[in-house]
Amino acid sequence: MDLVSGQNEKLKYPKSIWFIVLNELCERFTYYGMRTVLVLYLTTILKFDGEDSTIIYHSFVFLAFFMPLPGAILADSYWGKFKTIMCLSVVYALGNIVLTGSSMADMFSLDVQKIIALLGLFLVSVGTGGIKPCVFTFGGDQFRLPEQEKQLLHYTTKFTFAINVGALFSTFLTPELRQSVHCLGRDTCFPLAFGVPAVLMLTAIVIFVSGKNMYVKKKPEHNVIGRTFGCIFYALRTKMTSRVPCQSHWLDNAKGVYTEAEISDTRTALDVISVFVAYPVFWSLYEQQGSKWTLQATLMNGRVDFLDWTIKPDQMQTLVPLFGLTFLVLFDVALYPLLAKVGIRKPLQKLTLSGVLAVIAFVIAAILQFNIFGNTAEIPSGQGLLNIYNGFDCKVFVRSRTLHVQDHIGSLEMINVTHTVLSRDDVLITLEFEPECPFVPEKYEFDTTVTIIEGEENSYHLVNLKPNTIALKHVGVGDSLVKEKFGNPNLRILIDYTFDFDDNITLTSADQNSLISYRLSQFRGMNFNAVKVGKYNLVNNGKLLTIAPVDIIPATFYTLTLQRNGDKMDVRLFTENEGNYIHILWQLPQYMCMIIADVIFVVTTLEFSFTEAPINIKSFISAVSLLTTALGNLLVVIISTISIKNQAHEYLLYSGLMLADTLLLAYFSMVYRSKTTKETNAIAHTTENKKEEITVFD
């Protein structure tokens, strides 16, 4: 037995590793669990609209991926890894507690709750981002290298497994806690959905501290990240201020202050980082699974009848760790060898494939969004649309020479007419009531005017304003009927004098697990108001009316008319520009494409960075790589600020950006190539080349 193998037998697997791995599992449960339900918390409880919720969500993720840079500097130069993890974990846990508190703070105004929640998110992003570059490397410090390289590999596997297990369980469990439990008088329980991850973060701290006396704690050493940035900025400043700048590479201006090795490593690192410019666009697409795709899922039917269970919109994110872990194992065995057979071997070629899959994912998301929104009737240029709702339980005949109309409106029905108009036109119409109408004299005709405006839909309601007064009442304001970006359905309620908007009439969710209800008073003014998708019962003074439930589906405009006939109530529901309520599992194709793209992208970027970067500067490369994720989220914030009106068009915009980015990656895969270096030019043709892989720009 040789000396090295004898040493390997003597070096036992560090027990401290289990504390680090369990700490990571709990922390990842906390992060992914909180992040999974975040967008729905912002929209449903804090009442941010979809665009503002997206901006807040991606600003939070941006900061979480920006903080690894100062976190790494803090750990490497000042506090050391153990103290950095400890201090920032406390900040992290405090943020979770504050966020949980904001979801319980009903005694405060909504604005105060928003401020508390944003403070909590800031603390969480600082904490999770700050410890991100420290935990894994702190575990690596527990091993003696190179003697324990094989044990280090086993640690890497355990650490990766802990991340995925934490993410898998939390992305499934927290939406269940949010939706299946009721608290604080709501049909959701965000305090529980945020509270459980907060408890897990406190548990993570306890576990980590428990191993304190077992850890190998290395003192802060030379700050590689700081020195690398310093070399870059010093060289740039010298180049701009010196009258006689160095004639070779601009980084050579740092000579005298930085060593030849530092300058050479920085030059190589910048060559590698030049490829990173293509990374942020990919991350901008990937991160929207937790924001825009979750909001899309709220418009879809998650019911699985044979399981008697409903898939929650945010629960679709469970697919990411579930299939991510599965594909990670399968691809090494099947996909990568297959790609090699068709000539896709280089890292940048694999990244190009990832880009293609991401493009396809967002094209599918756009097609799905178009399908959900259905058809939208556009009013032709130079025309206006008129709707007349008959609020009487008898036929009414409509005549108008100007409109070229001579038709009848059925009992409690409606008619719509399109009219050519330059800008605005007041049109005379005559209404004649059939003999069965008991409230008007026989052959009574009612002359009135209606207004038709170019490009608008104007609605009128024929009702009794009081027992002996008939009126054709203009409803609200002109209807543009433009579907809102995030596809919420819109409802208005039309009533006559027998009702008052303060009457105790409500639309109550037919789902026994939901407490959603809308009072008649919320529709005062008879304008369209956004409502939630679902089936609703009509309740009058606490008594359920014996009518079919009102079925509200996404991206649809509804007009509900109420009319009393003695002791009974007549109800009619009219729909315009109807959308589609399709099953949530139709999101599977876009998720599958994005997950496959992500697995290839993550593995390949790690491979590319660590094989191409100089050994002394890998931490700098790692920090910059994490920054690309932050920049990707910043791109989403910027595009969301622009506020593109159609979500499907926005998905196509991201597809276009990713297509351009994929072409850039394809270009990089051609201009970056492996070259063979030779010992000397003199013996190049007489000795066997010693091959070394170097990545350079052509």
SEZAZA-314091 format. One record per residue (C-alpha): y negated, x, z. Coordinates in pm, whole numbers, always signed. Layout:
BEGIN
> c2|c1|c3
> Y|X|Z
...
//
This chain:
BEGIN
> c2|c1|c3
> +0|+0|+0
> -341|+144|-97
> -642|+163|+130
> -834|-122|-32
> -546|-370|-8
> -498|-268|+355
> -863|-345|+427
> -835|-684|+253
> -554|-781|+487
> -756|-683|+793
> -1073|-875|+692
> -1021|-1236|+795
> -1191|-1533|+634
> -1521|-1585|+825
> -1499|-1889|+1053
> -1876|-1928|+1026
> -1831|-2044|+665
> -1700|-2382|+779
> -2025|-2453|+964
> -2223|-2371|+650
> -2001|-2581|+421
> -2006|-2884|+655
> -2382|-2846|+692
> -2415|-2854|+313
> -2194|-3163|+284
> -2409|-3354|+535
> -2735|-3234|+379
> -2628|-3335|+28
> -2522|-3677|+160
> -2871|-3709|+305
> -3056|-3600|-9
> -2859|-3797|-266
> -2822|-4102|-44
> -3196|-4126|+18
> -3282|-4048|-345
> -3040|-4307|-484
> -3217|-4605|-325
> -3569|-4461|-340
> -3695|-4627|-659
> -3581|-4972|-549
> -3747|-4919|-209
> -4073|-4832|-383
> -4058|-5138|-610
> -3915|-5408|-383
> -4052|-5321|-38
> -4366|-5115|-100
> -4451|-5324|-409
> -4531|-5034|-641
> -4487|-5129|-1005
> -4218|-4961|-1214
> -4455|-4699|-1356
> -4604|-4596|-1020
> -4256|-4586|-865
> -4141|-4354|-1144
> -4441|-4126|-1088
> -4378|-4109|-711
> -4004|-4053|-756
> -4045|-3767|-1002
> -4334|-3614|-805
> -4098|-3603|-508
> -3823|-3435|-715
> -4082|-3198|-868
> -4184|-3076|-525
> -3820|-3053|-413
> -3749|-2813|-701
> -4078|-2623|-671
> -4028|-2541|-302
> -3725|-2311|-358
> -3966|-2043|-478
> -4175|-2022|-157
> -3855|-2089|+42
> -3686|-1784|-113
> -3993|-1566|-53
> -4009|-1684|+309
> -3640|-1607|+364
> -3636|-1271|+183
> -3961|-1128|+320
> -4050|-1287|+652
> -3815|-1511|+848
> -3474|-1431|+713
> -3231|-1695|+586
> -3114|-1832|+923
> -3462|-1901|+1060
> -3582|-2041|+727
> -3288|-2285|+710
> -3336|-2387|+1073
> -3713|-2448|+1060
> -3718|-2624|+725
> -3414|-2836|+819
> -3617|-2968|+1113
> -3900|-3054|+871
> -3639|-3219|+646
> -3496|-3431|+930
> -3845|-3528|+1045
> -3921|-3648|+693
> -3608|-3864|+693
> -3705|-4016|+1027
> -4060|-4089|+902
> -3923|-4247|+582
> -3683|-4462|+783
> -3969|-4561|+1011
> -4181|-4667|+713
> -3909|-4911|+607
> -3923|-5071|+955
> -4301|-5069|+1004
> -4367|-5438|+932
> -4633|-5445|+1201
> -4857|-5231|+978
> -5029|-5331|+657
> -4860|-5254|+326
> -5108|-4973|+257
> -5024|-4805|+589
> -4651|-4838|+515
> -4708|-4669|+179
> -4891|-4377|+342
> -4612|-4332|+600
> -4346|-4342|+327
> -4530|-4086|+111
> -4569|-3857|+415
> -4195|-3885|+477
> -4116|-3804|+113
> -4346|-3500|+126
> -4170|-3363|+436
> -3825|-3427|+284
> -3917|-3249|-41
> -4056|-2948|+147
> -3744|-2930|+365
> -3475|-2981|+102
> -3651|-2758|-150
> -3720|-2482|+100
> -3357|-2449|+213
> -3210|-2491|-138
> -3206|-2117|-229
> -3101|-2009|+121
> -2788|-2197|+227
> -2543|-2073|-35
> -2668|-1713|-20
> -2657|-1723|+360
> -2289|-1811|+328
> -2246|-1518|+90
> -2392|-1288|+356
> -2093|-1367|+578
> -1860|-1170|+348
> -1820|-795|+316
> -1830|-699|-50
> -1653|-585|-257
> -1360|-610|-14
> -1382|-990|+18
> -1468|-1087|-340
> -1166|-1318|-369
> -1258|-1492|-42
> -1617|-1526|-168
> -1482|-1707|-475
> -1294|-1950|-249
> -1618|-2008|-55
> -1799|-2090|-380
> -1535|-2352|-461
> -1559|-2508|-114
> -1939|-2511|-129
> -1943|-2681|-472
> -1684|-2931|-354
> -1895|-3013|-45
> -2199|-3082|-265
> -2008|-3320|-490
> -1829|-3500|-207
> -2158|-3555|-23
> -2323|-3683|-340
> -2025|-3903|-433
> -1997|-4085|-101
> -2371|-4125|-48
> -2449|-4261|-396
> -2186|-4529|-344
> -2243|-4607|+25
> -2624|-4622|+56
> -2665|-4895|-211
> -2400|-5097|-24
> -2591|-5053|+302
> -2913|-5148|+123
> -2780|-5467|-36
> -2483|-5590|+167
> -2658|-5585|+506
> -2957|-5802|+594
> -3217|-5691|+848
> -3579|-5756|+944
> -3564|-6098|+778
> -3498|-5951|+433
> -3196|-5974|+206
> -3186|-5593|+202
> -3167|-5330|+476
> -3349|-5015|+374
> -3379|-4900|+739
> -3000|-4867|+739
> -2989|-4714|+389
> -3241|-4447|+499
> -3124|-4430|+860
> -2765|-4324|+791
> -2877|-4025|+576
> -3127|-3936|+850
> -2844|-3929|+1107
> -2639|-3712|+870
> -2929|-3466|+844
> -2952|-3442|+1222
> -2575|-3389|+1224
> -2617|-3112|+967
> -2862|-2932|+1196
> -2628|-2964|+1496
> -2337|-2826|+1292
> -2543|-2538|+1160
> -2673|-2441|+1506
> -2319|-2460|+1648
> -2220|-2155|+1446
> -2524|-1953|+1550
> -2333|-1686|+1741
> -2080|-1636|+1458
> -2326|-1574|+1174
> -2402|-1243|+1011
> -2784|-1247|+998
> -2934|-994|+763
> -3292|-892|+821
> -3554|-970|+555
> -3559|-696|+296
> -3755|-603|-13
> -3910|-914|-171
> -3772|-905|-526
> -3949|-1225|-633
> -4285|-1109|-499
> -4248|-764|-655
> -4153|-913|-992
> -4450|-1150|-1001
> -4669|-866|-878
> -4553|-642|-1161
> -4633|-911|-1419
> -4979|-994|-1284
> -5074|-631|-1224
> -4977|-536|-1579
> -5173|-829|-1723
> -5481|-751|-1515
> -5468|-383|-1611
> -5426|-471|-1980
> -5730|-701|-1970
> -5958|-476|-1763
> -5862|-126|-1874
> -6063|+24|-2158
> -5765|+230|-2272
> -5463|+5|-2226
> -5114|+139|-2267
> -5012|+142|-2633
> -4647|+49|-2575
> -4514|-268|-2406
> -4783|-445|-2202
> -4570|-424|-1886
> -4602|-44|-1901
> -4957|-97|-1769
> -4793|-140|-1428
> -4673|+223|-1420
> -4787|+414|-1117
> -4777|+110|-891
> -4431|-18|-984
> -4123|+190|-1057
> -3967|+241|-1399
> -3667|+36|-1287
> -3887|-256|-1175
> -4078|-254|-1503
> -3758|-235|-1708
> -3593|-515|-1508
> -3903|-733|-1540
> -3913|-679|-1917
> -3551|-784|-1950
> -3609|-1082|-1720
> -3898|-1205|-1935
> -3677|-1187|-2243
> -3426|-1411|-2064
> -3695|-1644|-1927
> -3835|-1696|-2277
> -3527|-1914|-2338
> -3612|-2118|-2027
> -3902|-2286|-2210
> -3638|-2518|-2359
> -3498|-2623|-2020
> -3767|-2860|-1878
> -3727|-3124|-2151
> -3355|-3151|-2079
> -3421|-3193|-1706
> -3685|-3457|-1778
> -3414|-3667|-1942
> -3143|-3595|-1686
> -3353|-3685|-1381
> -3436|-4033|-1514
> -3091|-4154|-1413
> -3242|-4212|-1069
> -3559|-4383|-1193
> -3587|-4545|-1536
> -3212|-4599|-1579
> -3189|-4756|-1233
> -3477|-4990|-1317
> -3297|-5076|-1641
> -2984|-5158|-1439
> -3181|-5412|-1229
> -3202|-5625|-1545
> -2825|-5626|-1595
> -2534|-5826|-1461
> -2327|-5620|-1218
> -2077|-5890|-1125
> -1707|-5789|-1137
> -1527|-6119|-1086
> -1171|-5992|-1047
> -1287|-5770|-759
> -1523|-6035|-620
> -1783|-5759|-600
> -2119|-5679|-759
> -2211|-5332|-882
> -2557|-5254|-746
> -2814|-5112|-992
> -2854|-4787|-798
> -2476|-4758|-756
> -2439|-4656|-1121
> -2557|-4312|-1008
> -2218|-4269|-839
> -2086|-4192|-1188
> -2278|-3861|-1188
> -2088|-3680|-907
> -1764|-3867|-982
> -1734|-3771|-1346
> -1934|-3451|-1302
> -1667|-3308|-1072
> -1388|-3435|-1298
> -1539|-3292|-1615
> -1613|-2961|-1441
> -1240|-2911|-1393
> -1125|-3053|-1728
> -1372|-2866|-1946
> -1242|-2523|-1842
> -894|-2630|-1943
> -963|-2835|-2256
> -1319|-2856|-2389
> -1436|-2493|-2384
> -1120|-2360|-2558
> -1162|-2635|-2820
> -1529|-2544|-2872
> -1431|-2180|-2912
> -1191|-2276|-3192
> -1474|-2440|-3387
> -1705|-2144|-3334
> -1912|-2262|-3035
> -1875|-1967|-2802
> -2223|-1837|-2718
> -2408|-1987|-2421
> -2704|-2091|-2635
> -2472|-2271|-2876
> -2330|-2470|-2585
> -2683|-2551|-2466
> -2759|-2683|-2815
> -2456|-2913|-2788
> -2586|-3035|-2452
> -2917|-3114|-2616
> -2747|-3320|-2888
> -2559|-3523|-2624
> -2882|-3584|-2430
> -3050|-3710|-2747
> -2760|-3950|-2806
> -2775|-4069|-2443
> -3138|-4173|-2471
> -3093|-4331|-2812
> -2817|-4543|-2654
> -3051|-4625|-2362
> -3318|-4736|-2611
> -3072|-4955|-2803
> -2959|-5111|-2475
> -3321|-5176|-2376
> -3391|-5343|-2711
> -3082|-5560|-2658
> -3192|-5662|-2308
> -3540|-5755|-2432
> -3406|-5963|-2721
> -3642|-6093|-2987
> -4013|-6128|-2933
> -4190|-6386|-3150
> -4507|-6234|-3289
> -4797|-6458|-3388
> -4891|-6370|-3748
> -5238|-6235|-3817
> -5491|-6512|-3871
> -5287|-6770|-3684
> -5272|-6926|-3339
> -4996|-7113|-3159
> -5026|-7446|-2977
> -4773|-7582|-2723
> -4789|-7937|-2588
> -4566|-8031|-2292
> -4500|-8402|-2244
> -4516|-8476|-1872
> -4414|-8841|-1920
> -4071|-9001|-1918
> -4129|-9161|-2260
> -4197|-9057|-2619
> -4546|-8960|-2733
> -4653|-8946|-3099
> -4889|-8667|-3210
> -5117|-8687|-3517
> -5367|-8436|-3649
> -5500|-8401|-4002
> -5632|-8053|-3929
> -5296|-7931|-3799
> -5103|-8126|-4064
> -4892|-8269|-3785
> -4737|-8615|-3753
> -4449|-8590|-3510
> -4327|-8715|-3174
> -4262|-8535|-2845
> -3950|-8652|-2667
> -3945|-8763|-2307
> -4030|-8461|-2086
> -4002|-8236|-2393
> -4247|-8013|-2578
> -4370|-7937|-2929
> -4521|-7620|-3074
> -4747|-7591|-3377
> -4872|-7286|-3566
> -5221|-7314|-3718
> -5424|-7087|-3943
> -5750|-6998|-3771
> -6021|-6739|-3825
> -6095|-6669|-3460
> -6123|-6990|-3260
> -6091|-7354|-3361
> -6134|-7678|-3165
> -5900|-7931|-3324
> -5898|-8311|-3286
> -5556|-8467|-3216
> -5445|-8823|-3146
> -5170|-8913|-2901
> -4998|-9253|-2922
> -4755|-9374|-2654
> -4440|-9575|-2725
> -4416|-9928|-2581
> -4170|-9814|-2312
> -4447|-9615|-2140
> -4534|-9849|-1848
> -4861|-9686|-1748
> -5063|-9746|-2069
> -5164|-10058|-2264
> -4962|-10139|-2574
> -5062|-9940|-2886
> -5290|-9725|-2675
> -5420|-9416|-2856
> -5567|-9114|-2678
> -5804|-8891|-2877
> -5875|-8541|-2748
> -5934|-8186|-2865
> -5732|-7871|-2825
> -5842|-7510|-2872
> -5648|-7273|-3092
> -5732|-6903|-3080
> -5619|-6641|-3326
> -5336|-6423|-3194
> -5290|-6632|-2880
> -5055|-6903|-2760
> -5237|-7187|-2586
> -5046|-7447|-2388
> -5139|-7801|-2284
> -4973|-8037|-2039
> -4994|-8414|-2094
> -5005|-8566|-1744
> -5160|-8823|-1515
> -5444|-8664|-1321
> -5444|-8975|-1101
> -5271|-9315|-1125
> -5479|-9453|-1415
> -5611|-9134|-1572
> -5435|-8954|-1857
> -5534|-8602|-1957
> -5415|-8328|-2188
> -5467|-8042|-1948
> -5508|-7684|-2065
> -5255|-7467|-1882
> -5386|-7144|-1732
> -5527|-6894|-1979
> -5420|-6801|-2331
> -5062|-6673|-2334
> -5008|-6338|-2504
> -4637|-6351|-2411
> -4612|-5974|-2424
> -4301|-5876|-2229
> -4380|-5638|-1948
> -4243|-5286|-1978
> -3972|-5316|-1715
> -3840|-5649|-1842
> -3901|-5878|-1545
> -3881|-6248|-1638
> -4194|-6462|-1604
> -4215|-6820|-1476
> -4484|-7087|-1451
> -4455|-7436|-1301
> -4638|-7744|-1438
> -4694|-8049|-1215
> -4887|-8378|-1217
> -5099|-8554|-953
> -4791|-8665|-756
> -4745|-8305|-647
> -4960|-8057|-466
> -4912|-7682|-479
> -4896|-7685|-100
> -4590|-7913|-106
> -4278|-7779|+59
> -4095|-7712|-269
> -3919|-7381|-323
> -3701|-7206|-574
> -3428|-7046|-361
> -3168|-6798|-481
> -2827|-6956|-536
> -2667|-6630|-420
> -2570|-6675|-56
> -2628|-6304|+6
> -2986|-6322|-120
> -3290|-6448|+68
> -3518|-6450|-237
> -3727|-6765|-268
> -4052|-6868|-437
> -4280|-7136|-296
> -4463|-7378|-526
> -4792|-7240|-392
> -4717|-6904|-557
> -4763|-7069|-898
> -5106|-7215|-829
> -5316|-7199|-1146
> -5003|-7253|-1357
> -5008|-6901|-1501
> -4698|-6691|-1562
> -4575|-6493|-1260
> -4305|-6226|-1255
> -3986|-6331|-1075
> -3648|-6174|-1008
> -3345|-6221|-1229
> -3091|-6467|-1087
> -2986|-6829|-1041
> -3211|-7052|-830
> -3178|-7392|-665
> -3474|-7626|-632
> -3529|-7730|-270
> -3765|-8013|-169
> -3854|-8036|+201
> -3538|-7844|+290
> -3317|-8073|+79
> -3127|-7927|-216
> -3193|-8126|-533
> -2883|-8235|-723
> -2971|-8057|-1046
> -2813|-7759|-1220
> -2934|-7421|-1090
> -3227|-7268|-1276
> -3086|-6961|-1453
> -3347|-6684|-1487
> -3253|-6391|-1715
> -3449|-6074|-1803
> -3739|-6041|-2045
> -3784|-6418|-2084
> -4080|-6655|-2037
> -3999|-6978|-1852
> -4198|-7299|-1811
> -4065|-7535|-1542
> -4202|-7890|-1543
> -4174|-8122|-1241
> -4234|-8498|-1258
> -4165|-8777|-1007
> -4013|-9106|-1116
> -4001|-9316|-801
> -3754|-9152|-565
> -3615|-8907|-817
> -3760|-8586|-952
> -3730|-8493|-1320
> -3703|-8121|-1388
> -3713|-7947|-1725
> -3690|-7574|-1798
> -3829|-7436|-2126
> -3768|-7082|-2247
> -3962|-6864|-2490
> -3886|-6520|-2631
> -3549|-6517|-2458
> -3395|-6186|-2350
> -3030|-6106|-2280
> -2842|-6068|-1952
> -2568|-5818|-2036
> -2320|-5642|-1813
> -2420|-5328|-1629
> -2114|-5140|-1756
> -2286|-5121|-2095
> -2474|-4831|-1933
> -2149|-4632|-1926
> -2192|-4472|-2273
> -2536|-4331|-2195
> -2418|-4209|-1854
> -2110|-4043|-2004
> -2316|-3861|-2268
> -2568|-3746|-2007
> -2305|-3634|-1755
> -2112|-3434|-2016
> -2439|-3280|-2132
> -2531|-3193|-1773
> -2196|-3029|-1688
> -2214|-2810|-1998
> -2584|-2737|-1939
> -2554|-2641|-1572
> -2249|-2419|-1614
> -2388|-2252|-1924
> -2735|-2186|-1787
> -2580|-2022|-1480
> -2356|-1814|-1703
> -2646|-1717|-1931
> -2884|-1631|-1646
> -2641|-1422|-1444
> -2486|-1232|-1735
> -2818|-1152|-1901
> -3040|-1084|-1600
> -3062|-737|-1438
> -2858|-724|-1118
> -3160|-644|-898
> -3363|-938|-1021
> -3116|-1228|-1020
> -3297|-1407|-736
> -3615|-1410|-946
> -3426|-1554|-1243
> -3265|-1817|-1017
> -3604|-1921|-876
> -3756|-1957|-1224
> -3452|-2157|-1339
> -3510|-2406|-1054
> -3876|-2425|-1155
> -3770|-2556|-1496
> -3623|-2861|-1321
> -3953|-2909|-1141
> -4142|-2886|-1471
> -3905|-3140|-1627
> -3996|-3390|-1355
> -4363|-3307|-1403
> -4323|-3397|-1772
> -4189|-3740|-1670
> -4490|-3786|-1441
> -4729|-3701|-1726
> -4561|-3936|-1976
> -4546|-4214|-1715
> -4919|-4168|-1653
> -4980|-4233|-2023
> -4798|-4565|-1964
> -4625|-4645|-2292
> -4600|-5024|-2303
> -4247|-5054|-2441
> -3971|-4887|-2237
> -3738|-4866|-2538
> -4007|-4680|-2731
> -4046|-4444|-2437
> -3673|-4370|-2443
> -3705|-4293|-2815
> -3998|-4062|-2738
> -3779|-3866|-2498
> -3505|-3859|-2762
> -3754|-3715|-3009
> -3873|-3452|-2761
> -3513|-3360|-2682
> -3431|-3339|-3054
> -3718|-3093|-3104
> -3601|-2907|-2796
> -3245|-2897|-2933
> -3374|-2745|-3257
> -3553|-2483|-3046
> -3228|-2404|-2864
> -3050|-2380|-3199
> -3319|-2135|-3313
> -3273|-1929|-2997
> -2897|-1923|-3057
> -2967|-1757|-3393
> -3242|-1511|-3300
> -3077|-1400|-2977
> -2771|-1191|-3051
> -2547|-938|-2879
> -2602|-581|-2994
> -2381|-278|-2948
> -2550|+16|-2782
> -2428|+362|-2854
> -2438|+667|-2634
> -2647|+867|-2882
> -2737|+838|-3246
> -2592|+1185|-3313
> -2235|+1097|-3216
> -2248|+732|-3331
> -2020|+796|-3631
> -1780|+1032|-3459
> -1694|+864|-3131
> -1581|+516|-3034
> -1868|+291|-2941
> -1903|+189|-2581
> -1997|-176|-2601
> -2248|-334|-2368
> -2376|-691|-2406
> -2756|-700|-2417
> -2966|-1005|-2502
> -3282|-931|-2703
> -3514|-1104|-2943
> -3474|-1025|-3309
//
